[in-house]
Structures are given as structure tokens and as C-alpha cells.
Amino acid sequence: MLNAIREELLSTSGKKKPLKAPKKAQQDMDEDDMAHKQKMRAEQKALQEAKEKAGKKGPLSGGGIKKSGKK
């Protein structure tokens, strides 16, 4: 009798496995979707190149913290 109760407690106290989410079906892309995706990639590439180019020049404001002439 004690063994049966002990087995029930042990089996219910463990973590339950989460349910797996179903895999998303891959959508068929038409020409408009393909063109839009290609345009977004081109914009992202141009933005990345602009970031790299801007990073090479160094800081724009070389003044840092401005201090007043008064003491």
C-alpha cells in the first residue's frame, strides 16, 4: 500500500514536458513577394555599408564636454 502511494507521488511531482509547437508551413512566394524581399535586402546592405563608411571617419564632434570659462 505504501509503495503504491509512493509511486503516485513520484510520478506526479516531476516536470511535465511542454507541448511542441507545430511547424509553420512554408509559403509559396509570388513575384511581388520576391521583389519586395530583394528590395529589403538591398536596403539593408546599403544601410550596413553606410554604417561602415561612417564608422571609419571617427567622431563628428571633437569637443567633448564643453566647460565654461568661469571658475
N, CA, C, O and CB atoms as a CASP TS submission, in Angstrom:
PFRMAT TS
TARGET T0000
AUTHOR 0000-0000-0000
METHOD Language model
MODEL 1
PARENT N/A
ATOM      1  N   MET     1       0.821  -1.192   0.000  1.00  0.00           N
ATOM      2  CA  MET     1       0.000   0.000   0.000  1.00  0.00           C
ATOM      3  C   MET     1       0.867   1.259   0.000  1.00  0.00           C
ATOM      4  O   MET     1       0.597   2.198  -0.749  1.00  0.00           O
ATOM      5  CB  MET     1      -0.935  -0.003   1.205  1.00  0.00           C
ATOM      6  N   LEU     2       1.899   1.280   0.832  1.00  0.00           N
ATOM      7  CA  LEU     2       2.788   2.432   0.863  1.00  0.00           C
ATOM      8  C   LEU     2       3.543   2.586  -0.453  1.00  0.00           C
ATOM      9  O   LEU     2       3.798   3.704  -0.900  1.00  0.00           O
ATOM     10  CB  LEU     2       3.772   2.308   2.020  1.00  0.00           C
ATOM     11  N   ASN     3       3.893   1.486  -1.060  1.00  0.00           N
ATOM     12  CA  ASN     3       4.600   1.531  -2.339  1.00  0.00           C
ATOM     13  C   ASN     3       3.732   2.167  -3.425  1.00  0.00           C
ATOM     14  O   ASN     3       4.242   2.925  -4.251  1.00  0.00           O
ATOM     15  CB  ASN     3       5.027   0.119  -2.764  1.00  0.00           C
ATOM     16  N   ALA     4       2.448   1.874  -3.438  1.00  0.00           N
ATOM     17  CA  ALA     4       1.542   2.439  -4.434  1.00  0.00           C
ATOM     18  C   ALA     4       1.418   3.945  -4.262  1.00  0.00           C
ATOM     19  O   ALA     4       1.424   4.689  -5.243  1.00  0.00           O
ATOM     20  CB  ALA     4       0.164   1.783  -4.339  1.00  0.00           C
ATOM     21  N   ILE     5       1.307   4.393  -3.024  1.00  0.00           N
ATOM     22  CA  ILE     5       1.202   5.836  -2.751  1.00  0.00           C
ATOM     23  C   ILE     5       2.508   6.524  -3.126  1.00  0.00           C
ATOM     24  O   ILE     5       2.497   7.606  -3.712  1.00  0.00           O
ATOM     25  CB  ILE     5       0.861   6.100  -1.253  1.00  0.00           C
ATOM     26  N   ARG     6       3.636   5.897  -2.787  1.00  0.00           N
ATOM     27  CA  ARG     6       4.941   6.475  -3.081  1.00  0.00           C
ATOM     28  C   ARG     6       5.136   6.613  -4.597  1.00  0.00           C
ATOM     29  O   ARG     6       5.659   7.626  -5.062  1.00  0.00           O
ATOM     30  CB  ARG     6       6.063   5.611  -2.467  1.00  0.00           C
ATOM     31  N   GLU     7       4.724   5.608  -5.361  1.00  0.00           N
ATOM     32  CA  GLU     7       4.855   5.666  -6.815  1.00  0.00           C
ATOM     33  C   GLU     7       4.001   6.770  -7.406  1.00  0.00           C
ATOM     34  O   GLU     7       4.431   7.438  -8.347  1.00  0.00           O
ATOM     35  CB  GLU     7       4.477   4.334  -7.435  1.00  0.00           C
ATOM     36  N   GLU     8       2.805   6.979  -6.882  1.00  0.00           N
ATOM     37  CA  GLU     8       1.936   8.050  -7.374  1.00  0.00           C
ATOM     38  C   GLU     8       2.555   9.413  -7.116  1.00  0.00           C
ATOM     39  O   GLU     8       2.515  10.291  -7.978  1.00  0.00           O
ATOM     40  CB  GLU     8       0.556   7.968  -6.716  1.00  0.00           C
ATOM     41  N   LEU     9       3.124   9.591  -5.935  1.00  0.00           N
ATOM     42  CA  LEU     9       3.743  10.872  -5.606  1.00  0.00           C
ATOM     43  C   LEU     9       4.959  11.134  -6.479  1.00  0.00           C
ATOM     44  O   LEU     9       5.166  12.258  -6.937  1.00  0.00           O
ATOM     45  CB  LEU     9       4.138  10.909  -4.134  1.00  0.00           C
ATOM     46  N   LEU    10       5.756  10.116  -6.710  1.00  0.00           N
ATOM     47  CA  LEU    10       6.951  10.288  -7.531  1.00  0.00           C
ATOM     48  C   LEU    10       6.599  10.583  -8.981  1.00  0.00           C
ATOM     49  O   LEU    10       7.278  11.384  -9.625  1.00  0.00           O
ATOM     50  CB  LEU    10       7.825   9.048  -7.453  1.00  0.00           C
ATOM     51  N   SER    11       5.570   9.964  -9.503  1.00  0.00           N
ATOM     52  CA  SER    11       5.229  10.159 -10.911  1.00  0.00           C
ATOM     53  C   SER    11       4.585  11.517 -11.164  1.00  0.00           C
ATOM     54  O   SER    11       4.716  12.046 -12.268  1.00  0.00           O
ATOM     55  CB  SER    11       4.299   9.057 -11.377  1.00  0.00           C
ATOM     56  N   THR    12       3.906  12.095 -10.202  1.00  0.00           N
ATOM     57  CA  THR    12       3.227  13.377 -10.413  1.00  0.00           C
ATOM     58  C   THR    12       4.100  14.574 -10.074  1.00  0.00           C
ATOM     59  O   THR    12       3.786  15.695 -10.472  1.00  0.00           O
ATOM     60  CB  THR    12       1.969  13.431  -9.589  1.00  0.00           C
ATOM     61  N   SER    13       5.202  14.357  -9.340  1.00  0.00           N
ATOM     62  CA  SER    13       5.993  15.504  -8.894  1.00  0.00           C
ATOM     63  C   SER    13       6.986  15.982  -9.946  1.00  0.00           C
ATOM     64  O   SER    13       7.523  17.081  -9.806  1.00  0.00           O
ATOM     65  CB  SER    13       6.732  15.154  -7.628  1.00  0.00           C
ATOM     66  N   GLY    14       7.252  15.209 -10.988  1.00  0.00           N
ATOM     67  CA  GLY    14       8.232  15.588 -11.998  1.00  0.00           C
ATOM     68  C   GLY    14       7.713  16.682 -12.911  1.00  0.00           C
ATOM     69  O   GLY    14       6.513  16.947 -12.970  1.00  0.00           O
ATOM     70  N   LYS    15       8.639  17.315 -13.623  1.00  0.00           N
ATOM     71  CA  LYS    15       8.242  18.358 -14.571  1.00  0.00           C
ATOM     72  C   LYS    15       7.511  17.750 -15.753  1.00  0.00           C
ATOM     73  O   LYS    15       7.859  16.666 -16.220  1.00  0.00           O
ATOM     74  CB  LYS    15       9.465  19.148 -15.055  1.00  0.00           C
ATOM     75  N   LYS    16       6.512  18.443 -16.226  1.00  0.00           N
ATOM     76  CA  LYS    16       5.802  17.986 -17.411  1.00  0.00           C
ATOM     77  C   LYS    16       6.474  18.584 -18.639  1.00  0.00           C
ATOM     78  O   LYS    16       6.920  19.731 -18.611  1.00  0.00           O
ATOM     79  CB  LYS    16       4.296  18.374 -17.352  1.00  0.00           C
ATOM     80  N   LYS    17       6.545  17.822 -19.695  1.00  0.00           N
ATOM     81  CA  LYS    17       7.175  18.301 -20.921  1.00  0.00           C
ATOM     82  C   LYS    17       6.254  19.297 -21.614  1.00  0.00           C
ATOM     83  O   LYS    17       5.047  19.068 -21.691  1.00  0.00           O
ATOM     84  CB  LYS    17       7.513  17.121 -21.865  1.00  0.00           C
ATOM     85  N   PRO    18       6.805  20.400 -22.120  1.00  0.00           N
ATOM     86  CA  PRO    18       5.972  21.364 -22.845  1.00  0.00           C
ATOM     87  C   PRO    18       5.517  20.798 -24.182  1.00  0.00           C
ATOM     88  O   PRO    18       6.191  19.957 -24.777  1.00  0.00           O
ATOM     89  CB  PRO    18       6.736  22.675 -23.064  1.00  0.00           C
ATOM     90  N   LEU    19       4.385  21.262 -24.636  1.00  0.00           N
ATOM     91  CA  LEU    19       3.876  20.824 -25.921  1.00  0.00           C
ATOM     92  C   LEU    19       4.709  21.430 -27.039  1.00  0.00           C
ATOM     93  O   LEU    19       5.117  22.587 -26.950  1.00  0.00           O
ATOM     94  CB  LEU    19       2.398  21.203 -26.080  1.00  0.00           C
ATOM     95  N   LYS    20       4.959  20.679 -28.066  1.00  0.00           N
ATOM     96  CA  LYS    20       5.723  21.193 -29.195  1.00  0.00           C
ATOM     97  C   LYS    20       4.806  22.011 -30.095  1.00  0.00           C
ATOM     98  O   LYS    20       3.671  21.621 -30.365  1.00  0.00           O
ATOM     99  CB  LYS    20       6.384  20.039 -29.988  1.00  0.00           C
ATOM    100  N   ALA    21       5.308  23.136 -30.547  1.00  0.00           N
ATOM    101  CA  ALA    21       4.540  23.969 -31.469  1.00  0.00           C
ATOM    102  C   ALA    21       4.593  23.334 -32.852  1.00  0.00           C
ATOM    103  O   ALA    21       5.640  22.826 -33.254  1.00  0.00           O
ATOM    104  CB  ALA    21       5.087  25.435 -31.503  1.00  0.00           C
ATOM    105  N   PRO    22       3.496  23.352 -33.578  1.00  0.00           N
ATOM    106  CA  PRO    22       3.507  22.773 -34.926  1.00  0.00           C
ATOM    107  C   PRO    22       4.401  23.595 -35.848  1.00  0.00           C
ATOM    108  O   PRO    22       4.488  24.816 -35.718  1.00  0.00           O
ATOM    109  CB  PRO    22       2.073  22.697 -35.500  1.00  0.00           C
ATOM    110  N   LYS    23       5.056  22.921 -36.769  1.00  0.00           N
ATOM    111  CA  LYS    23       5.940  23.614 -37.707  1.00  0.00           C
ATOM    112  C   LYS    23       5.115  24.462 -38.659  1.00  0.00           C
ATOM    113  O   LYS    23       4.032  24.068 -39.093  1.00  0.00           O
ATOM    114  CB  LYS    23       6.808  22.608 -38.496  1.00  0.00           C
ATOM    115  N   LYS    24       5.651  25.639 -38.975  1.00  0.00           N
ATOM    116  CA  LYS    24       4.956  26.531 -39.902  1.00  0.00           C
ATOM    117  C   LYS    24       5.151  26.033 -41.327  1.00  0.00           C
ATOM    118  O   LYS    24       6.242  25.617 -41.716  1.00  0.00           O
ATOM    119  CB  LYS    24       5.466  27.987 -39.758  1.00  0.00           C
ATOM    120  N   ALA    25       4.095  26.085 -42.074  1.00  0.00           N
ATOM    121  CA  ALA    25       4.176  25.679 -43.473  1.00  0.00           C
ATOM    122  C   ALA    25       4.878  26.775 -44.270  1.00  0.00           C
ATOM    123  O   ALA    25       4.621  27.962 -44.067  1.00  0.00           O
ATOM    124  CB  ALA    25       2.760  25.391 -44.053  1.00  0.00           C
ATOM    125  N   GLN    26       5.753  26.376 -45.165  1.00  0.00           N
ATOM    126  CA  GLN    26       6.470  27.352 -45.962  1.00  0.00           C
ATOM    127  C   GLN    26       5.541  27.895 -47.041  1.00  0.00           C
ATOM    128  O   GLN    26       4.875  27.141 -47.751  1.00  0.00           O
ATOM    129  CB  GLN    26       7.743  26.731 -46.587  1.00  0.00           C
ATOM    130  N   GLN    27       5.511  29.209 -47.146  1.00  0.00           N
ATOM    131  CA  GLN    27       4.600  29.840 -48.092  1.00  0.00           C
ATOM    132  C   GLN    27       5.236  29.910 -49.473  1.00  0.00           C
ATOM    133  O   GLN    27       6.446  30.088 -49.615  1.00  0.00           O
ATOM    134  CB  GLN    27       4.208  31.244 -47.612  1.00  0.00           C
ATOM    135  N   ASP    28       4.396  29.765 -50.477  1.00  0.00           N
ATOM    136  CA  ASP    28       4.861  29.958 -51.840  1.00  0.00           C
ATOM    137  C   ASP    28       4.879  31.455 -52.120  1.00  0.00           C
ATOM    138  O   ASP    28       3.883  32.146 -51.904  1.00  0.00           O
ATOM    139  CB  ASP    28       3.958  29.197 -52.866  1.00  0.00           C
ATOM    140  N   MET    29       6.017  31.953 -52.603  1.00  0.00           N
ATOM    141  CA  MET    29       6.145  33.386 -52.865  1.00  0.00           C
ATOM    142  C   MET    29       5.869  33.669 -54.329  1.00  0.00           C
ATOM    143  O   MET    29       6.332  32.959 -55.222  1.00  0.00           O
ATOM    144  CB  MET    29       7.548  33.896 -52.474  1.00  0.00           C
ATOM    145  N   ASP    30       5.105  34.718 -54.548  1.00  0.00           N
ATOM    146  CA  ASP    30       4.892  35.127 -55.927  1.00  0.00           C
ATOM    147  C   ASP    30       5.954  36.175 -56.285  1.00  0.00           C
ATOM    148  O   ASP    30       6.837  36.468 -55.478  1.00  0.00           O
ATOM    149  CB  ASP    30       3.439  35.691 -56.134  1.00  0.00           C
ATOM    150  N   GLU    31       5.865  36.726 -57.473  1.00  0.00           N
ATOM    151  CA  GLU    31       6.889  37.656 -57.954  1.00  0.00           C
ATOM    152  C   GLU    31       6.935  38.932 -57.123  1.00  0.00           C
ATOM    153  O   GLU    31       8.010  39.486 -56.895  1.00  0.00           O
ATOM    154  CB  GLU    31       6.637  38.004 -59.412  1.00  0.00           C
ATOM    155  N   ASP    32       5.771  39.400 -56.669  1.00  0.00           N
ATOM    156  CA  ASP    32       5.745  40.623 -55.853  1.00  0.00           C
ATOM    157  C   ASP    32       6.485  40.421 -54.535  1.00  0.00           C
ATOM    158  O   ASP    32       7.245  41.285 -54.098  1.00  0.00           O
ATOM    159  CB  ASP    32       4.295  41.055 -55.577  1.00  0.00           C
ATOM    160  N   ASP    33       6.251  39.262 -53.904  1.00  0.00           N
ATOM    161  CA  ASP    33       6.929  38.974 -52.640  1.00  0.00           C
ATOM    162  C   ASP    33       8.432  38.862 -52.839  1.00  0.00           C
ATOM    163  O   ASP    33       9.212  39.360 -52.026  1.00  0.00           O
ATOM    164  CB  ASP    33       6.386  37.685 -52.024  1.00  0.00           C
ATOM    165  N   MET    34       8.835  38.212 -53.916  1.00  0.00           N
ATOM    166  CA  MET    34      10.260  38.061 -54.203  1.00  0.00           C
ATOM    167  C   MET    34      10.912  39.419 -54.451  1.00  0.00           C
ATOM    168  O   MET    34      12.017  39.675 -53.975  1.00  0.00           O
ATOM    169  CB  MET    34      10.468  37.143 -55.416  1.00  0.00           C
ATOM    170  N   ALA    35      10.233  40.284 -55.193  1.00  0.00           N
ATOM    171  CA  ALA    35      10.772  41.614 -55.482  1.00  0.00           C
ATOM    172  C   ALA    35      10.876  42.436 -54.196  1.00  0.00           C
ATOM    173  O   ALA    35      11.856  43.149 -53.980  1.00  0.00           O
ATOM    174  CB  ALA    35       9.886  42.347 -56.518  1.00  0.00           C
ATOM    175  N   HIS    36       9.859  42.326 -53.351  1.00  0.00           N
ATOM    176  CA  HIS    36       9.869  43.068 -52.088  1.00  0.00           C
ATOM    177  C   HIS    36      11.015  42.585 -51.191  1.00  0.00           C
ATOM    178  O   HIS    36      11.713  43.395 -50.580  1.00  0.00           O
ATOM    179  CB  HIS    36       8.512  42.911 -51.358  1.00  0.00           C
ATOM    180  N   LYS    37      11.202  41.284 -51.118  1.00  0.00           N
ATOM    181  CA  LYS    37      12.262  40.722 -50.290  1.00  0.00           C
ATOM    182  C   LYS    37      13.637  41.139 -50.807  1.00  0.00           C
ATOM    183  O   LYS    37      14.533  41.442 -50.019  1.00  0.00           O
ATOM    184  CB  LYS    37      12.154  39.195 -50.248  1.00  0.00           C
ATOM    185  N   GLN    38      13.804  41.155 -52.130  1.00  0.00           N
ATOM    186  CA  GLN    38      15.078  41.559 -52.723  1.00  0.00           C
ATOM    187  C   GLN    38      15.338  43.042 -52.454  1.00  0.00           C
ATOM    188  O   GLN    38      16.474  43.435 -52.189  1.00  0.00           O
ATOM    189  CB  GLN    38      15.086  41.278 -54.245  1.00  0.00           C
ATOM    190  N   LYS    39      14.293  43.861 -52.521  1.00  0.00           N
ATOM    191  CA  LYS    39      14.428  45.297 -52.243  1.00  0.00           C
ATOM    192  C   LYS    39      14.843  45.521 -50.795  1.00  0.00           C
ATOM    193  O   LYS    39      15.696  46.363 -50.514  1.00  0.00           O
ATOM    194  CB  LYS    39      13.105  46.039 -52.538  1.00  0.00           C
ATOM    195  N   MET    40      14.239  44.765 -49.868  1.00  0.00           N
ATOM    196  CA  MET    40      14.576  44.904 -48.452  1.00  0.00           C
ATOM    197  C   MET    40      16.038  44.498 -48.200  1.00  0.00           C
ATOM    198  O   MET    40      16.732  45.137 -47.410  1.00  0.00           O
ATOM    199  CB  MET    40      13.622  44.047 -47.586  1.00  0.00           C
ATOM    200  N   ARG    41      16.498  43.443 -48.869  1.00  0.00           N
ATOM    201  CA  ARG    41      17.892  43.022 -48.733  1.00  0.00           C
ATOM    202  C   ARG    41      18.836  44.100 -49.239  1.00  0.00           C
ATOM    203  O   ARG    41      19.863  44.365 -48.615  1.00  0.00           O
ATOM    204  CB  ARG    41      18.135  41.716 -49.490  1.00  0.00           C
ATOM    205  N   ALA    42      18.499  44.726 -50.365  1.00  0.00           N
ATOM    206  CA  ALA    42      19.344  45.777 -50.927  1.00  0.00           C
ATOM    207  C   ALA    42      19.415  46.974 -49.990  1.00  0.00           C
ATOM    208  O   ALA    42      20.482  47.559 -49.802  1.00  0.00           O
ATOM    209  CB  ALA    42      18.819  46.212 -52.298  1.00  0.00           C
ATOM    210  N   GLU    43      18.273  47.339 -49.399  1.00  0.00           N
ATOM    211  CA  GLU    43      18.260  48.465 -48.457  1.00  0.00           C
ATOM    212  C   GLU    43      19.096  48.143 -47.226  1.00  0.00           C
ATOM    213  O   GLU    43      19.837  48.995 -46.734  1.00  0.00           O
ATOM    214  CB  GLU    43      16.815  48.809 -48.042  1.00  0.00           C
ATOM    215  N   GLN    44      18.980  46.921 -46.729  1.00  0.00           N
ATOM    216  CA  GLN    44      19.744  46.507 -45.555  1.00  0.00           C
ATOM    217  C   GLN    44      21.243  46.534 -45.850  1.00  0.00           C
ATOM    218  O   GLN    44      22.039  46.952 -45.010  1.00  0.00           O
ATOM    219  CB  GLN    44      19.315  45.100 -45.101  1.00  0.00           C
ATOM    220  N   LYS    45      21.621  46.087 -47.043  1.00  0.00           N
ATOM    221  CA  LYS    45      23.029  46.081 -47.439  1.00  0.00           C
ATOM    222  C   LYS    45      23.559  47.510 -47.552  1.00  0.00           C
ATOM    223  O   LYS    45      24.678  47.791 -47.122  1.00  0.00           O
ATOM    224  CB  LYS    45      23.213  45.334 -48.779  1.00  0.00           C
ATOM    225  N   ALA    46      22.761  48.414 -48.128  1.00  0.00           N
ATOM    226  CA  ALA    46      23.174  49.810 -48.269  1.00  0.00           C
ATOM    227  C   ALA    46      23.324  50.463 -46.896  1.00  0.00           C
ATOM    228  O   ALA    46      24.248  51.246 -46.675  1.00  0.00           O
ATOM    229  CB  ALA    46      22.157  50.593 -49.128  1.00  0.00           C
ATOM    230  N   LEU    47      22.418  50.141 -45.979  1.00  0.00           N
ATOM    231  CA  LEU    47      22.493  50.688 -44.627  1.00  0.00           C
ATOM    232  C   LEU    47      23.749  50.192 -43.920  1.00  0.00           C
ATOM    233  O   LEU    47      24.425  50.963 -43.239  1.00  0.00           O
ATOM    234  CB  LEU    47      21.241  50.308 -43.820  1.00  0.00           C
ATOM    235  N   GLN    48      24.060  48.922 -44.078  1.00  0.00           N
ATOM    236  CA  GLN    48      25.253  48.352 -43.459  1.00  0.00           C
ATOM    237  C   GLN    48      26.518  49.008 -44.010  1.00  0.00           C
ATOM    238  O   GLN    48      27.438  49.315 -43.253  1.00  0.00           O
ATOM    239  CB  GLN    48      25.300  46.835 -43.685  1.00  0.00           C
ATOM    240  N   GLU    49      26.567  49.224 -45.323  1.00  0.00           N
ATOM    241  CA  GLU    49      27.726  49.875 -45.930  1.00  0.00           C
ATOM    242  C   GLU    49      27.861  51.315 -45.451  1.00  0.00           C
ATOM    243  O   GLU    49      28.974  51.789 -45.225  1.00  0.00           O
ATOM    244  CB  GLU    49      27.620  49.838 -47.454  1.00  0.00           C
ATOM    245  N   ALA    50      26.747  52.010 -45.294  1.00  0.00           N
ATOM    246  CA  ALA    50      26.787  53.385 -44.800  1.00  0.00           C
ATOM    247  C   ALA    50      27.293  53.426 -43.359  1.00  0.00           C
ATOM    248  O   ALA    50      28.033  54.337 -42.987  1.00  0.00           O
ATOM    249  CB  ALA    50      25.394  54.032 -44.895  1.00  0.00           C
ATOM    250  N   LYS    51      26.898  52.446 -42.551  1.00  0.00           N
ATOM    251  CA  LYS    51      27.379  52.392 -41.164  1.00  0.00           C
ATOM    252  C   LYS    51      28.887  52.188 -41.128  1.00  0.00           C
ATOM    253  O   LYS    51      29.592  52.845 -40.363  1.00  0.00           O
ATOM    254  CB  LYS    51      26.673  51.261 -40.385  1.00  0.00           C
ATOM    255  N   GLU    52      29.380  51.271 -41.963  1.00  0.00           N
ATOM    256  CA  GLU    52      30.822  51.011 -42.003  1.00  0.00           C
ATOM    257  C   GLU    52      31.593  52.242 -42.470  1.00  0.00           C
ATOM    258  O   GLU    52      32.649  52.566 -41.927  1.00  0.00           O
ATOM    259  CB  GLU    52      31.126  49.825 -42.925  1.00  0.00           C
ATOM    260  N   LYS    53      31.061  52.916 -43.471  1.00  0.00           N
ATOM    261  CA  LYS    53      31.719  54.107 -44.012  1.00  0.00           C
ATOM    262  C   LYS    53      31.749  55.223 -42.971  1.00  0.00           C
ATOM    263  O   LYS    53      32.759  55.911 -42.825  1.00  0.00           O
ATOM    264  CB  LYS    53      31.002  54.589 -45.290  1.00  0.00           C
ATOM    265  N   ALA    54      30.644  55.402 -42.247  1.00  0.00           N
ATOM    266  CA  ALA    54      30.574  56.449 -41.230  1.00  0.00           C
ATOM    267  C   ALA    54      31.468  56.120 -40.044  1.00  0.00           C
ATOM    268  O   ALA    54      32.003  57.026 -39.406  1.00  0.00           O
ATOM    269  CB  ALA    54      29.131  56.643 -40.762  1.00  0.00           C
ATOM    270  N   GLY    55      31.635  54.856 -39.744  1.00  0.00           N
ATOM    271  CA  GLY    55      32.456  54.453 -38.615  1.00  0.00           C
ATOM    272  C   GLY    55      33.931  54.690 -38.834  1.00  0.00           C
ATOM    273  O   GLY    55      34.678  54.825 -37.865  1.00  0.00           O
ATOM    274  N   LYS    56      34.373  54.744 -40.066  1.00  0.00           N
ATOM    275  CA  LYS    56      35.786  54.933 -40.379  1.00  0.00           C
ATOM    276  C   LYS    56      36.248  56.369 -40.150  1.00  0.00           C
ATOM    277  O   LYS    56      37.425  56.605 -39.875  1.00  0.00           O
ATOM    278  CB  LYS    56      36.052  54.536 -41.813  1.00  0.00           C
ATOM    279  N   LYS    57      35.338  57.324 -40.259  1.00  0.00           N
ATOM    280  CA  LYS    57      35.712  58.730 -40.187  1.00  0.00           C
ATOM    281  C   LYS    57      36.021  59.188 -38.764  1.00  0.00           C
ATOM    282  O   LYS    57      36.763  60.154 -38.591  1.00  0.00           O
ATOM    283  CB  LYS    57      34.611  59.579 -40.763  1.00  0.00           C
ATOM    284  N   GLY    58      35.488  58.541 -37.762  1.00  0.00           N
ATOM    285  CA  GLY    58      35.730  58.944 -36.389  1.00  0.00           C
ATOM    286  C   GLY    58      34.606  59.826 -35.880  1.00  0.00           C
ATOM    287  O   GLY    58      33.603  60.022 -36.567  1.00  0.00           O
ATOM    288  N   PRO    59      34.767  60.351 -34.695  1.00  0.00           N
ATOM    289  CA  PRO    59      33.694  61.144 -34.094  1.00  0.00           C
ATOM    290  C   PRO    59      33.466  62.455 -34.842  1.00  0.00           C
ATOM    291  O   PRO    59      34.407  63.082 -35.328  1.00  0.00           O
ATOM    292  CB  PRO    59      34.012  61.433 -32.634  1.00  0.00           C
ATOM    293  N   LEU    60      32.218  62.848 -34.922  1.00  0.00           N
ATOM    294  CA  LEU    60      31.891  64.090 -35.618  1.00  0.00           C
ATOM    295  C   LEU    60      32.197  65.307 -34.757  1.00  0.00           C
ATOM    296  O   LEU    60      32.715  66.304 -35.258  1.00  0.00           O
ATOM    297  CB  LEU    60      30.424  64.098 -36.025  1.00  0.00           C
ATOM    298  N   SER    61      31.884  65.236 -33.480  1.00  0.00           N
ATOM    299  CA  SER    61      32.163  66.374 -32.608  1.00  0.00           C
ATOM    300  C   SER    61      33.389  66.042 -31.768  1.00  0.00           C
ATOM    301  O   SER    61      33.365  65.115 -30.958  1.00  0.00           O
ATOM    302  CB  SER    61      30.932  66.714 -31.700  1.00  0.00           C
ATOM    303  N   GLY    62      34.439  66.789 -31.963  1.00  0.00           N
ATOM    304  CA  GLY    62      35.674  66.541 -31.235  1.00  0.00           C
ATOM    305  C   GLY    62      35.767  67.326 -29.950  1.00  0.00           C
ATOM    306  O   GLY    62      36.760  67.208 -29.231  1.00  0.00           O
ATOM    307  N   GLY    63      34.754  68.132 -29.635  1.00  0.00           N
ATOM    308  CA  GLY    63      34.797  68.999 -28.466  1.00  0.00           C
ATOM    309  C   GLY    63      34.605  68.268 -27.159  1.00  0.00           C
ATOM    310  O   GLY    63      35.183  68.675 -26.151  1.00  0.00           O
ATOM    311  N   GLY    64      33.830  67.222 -27.129  1.00  0.00           N
ATOM    312  CA  GLY    64      33.568  66.536 -25.886  1.00  0.00           C
ATOM    313  C   GLY    64      32.666  67.380 -24.997  1.00  0.00           C
ATOM    314  O   GLY    64      31.763  68.059 -25.486  1.00  0.00           O
ATOM    315  N   ILE    65      32.912  67.338 -23.692  1.00  0.00           N
ATOM    316  CA  ILE    65      32.120  68.131 -22.740  1.00  0.00           C
ATOM    317  C   ILE    65      32.627  69.565 -22.765  1.00  0.00           C
ATOM    318  O   ILE    65      33.819  69.816 -22.594  1.00  0.00           O
ATOM    319  CB  ILE    65      32.204  67.537 -21.289  1.00  0.00           C
ATOM    320  N   LYS    66      31.715  70.495 -22.978  1.00  0.00           N
ATOM    321  CA  LYS    66      32.123  71.899 -23.008  1.00  0.00           C
ATOM    322  C   LYS    66      32.113  72.458 -21.597  1.00  0.00           C
ATOM    323  O   LYS    66      31.170  72.255 -20.833  1.00  0.00           O
ATOM    324  CB  LYS    66      31.195  72.729 -23.928  1.00  0.00           C
ATOM    325  N   LYS    67      33.190  73.171 -21.269  1.00  0.00           N
ATOM    326  CA  LYS    67      33.297  73.785 -19.954  1.00  0.00           C
ATOM    327  C   LYS    67      33.236  75.297 -20.122  1.00  0.00           C
ATOM    328  O   LYS    67      33.726  75.857 -21.103  1.00  0.00           O
ATOM    329  CB  LYS    67      34.610  73.354 -19.234  1.00  0.00           C
ATOM    330  N   SER    68      32.630  75.930 -19.149  1.00  0.00           N
ATOM    331  CA  SER    68      32.567  77.382 -19.217  1.00  0.00           C
ATOM    332  C   SER    68      33.916  77.969 -18.784  1.00  0.00           C
ATOM    333  O   SER    68      34.711  77.301 -18.122  1.00  0.00           O
ATOM    334  CB  SER    68      31.412  77.927 -18.326  1.00  0.00           C
ATOM    335  N   GLY    69      34.153  79.196 -19.159  1.00  0.00           N
ATOM    336  CA  GLY    69      35.421  79.847 -18.829  1.00  0.00           C
ATOM    337  C   GLY    69      35.484  80.289 -17.368  1.00  0.00           C
ATOM    338  O   GLY    69      36.560  80.605 -16.862  1.00  0.00           O
ATOM    339  N   LYS    70      34.342  80.314 -16.693  1.00  0.00           N
ATOM    340  CA  LYS    70      34.327  80.764 -15.291  1.00  0.00           C
ATOM    341  C   LYS    70      34.767  79.647 -14.359  1.00  0.00           C
ATOM    342  O   LYS    70      34.576  78.464 -14.644  1.00  0.00           O
ATOM    343  CB  LYS    70      32.925  81.256 -14.894  1.00  0.00           C
ATOM    344  N   LYS    71      35.352  80.041 -13.253  1.00  0.00           N
ATOM    345  CA  LYS    71      35.731  79.061 -12.229  1.00  0.00           C
ATOM    346  C   LYS    71      35.032  79.322 -10.949  1.00  0.00           C
ATOM    347  O   LYS    71      35.232  78.593  -9.977  1.00  0.00           O
ATOM    348  CB  LYS    71      37.210  79.064 -11.998  1.00  0.00           C
TER
END
